[in-house]
Amino acid sequence: MFQLCLSGAYTTDTKYGKASDFIARIEEITKRRVIYKMSEAEEIDSDIVVIAPCSRK
C-alpha cells in the first residue's frame, strides 16, 4: 500500500492539527513514507487505485 497526499495537504496546518503530525502518524502506522510529489507517484505501477478521503467526519 502506498500513501499518496496532495502537496497542499502535506504542508498545510489546519484547525484540526499540524500537517507534519498527520504525516508522521500515517508513516508510523504504515511503516512507509508518504508520497506527495507527482513525479514519485507516477513511478508506482499498480492495477488498483483506491482513493479514500482523510477527514474526521
Secondary structure, DSSP 8 states (H G I E B T S, - for coil): ---B--HHHHH--BTTB-HHHHHHHHHHHHSS--B--HHHHTT---S----------
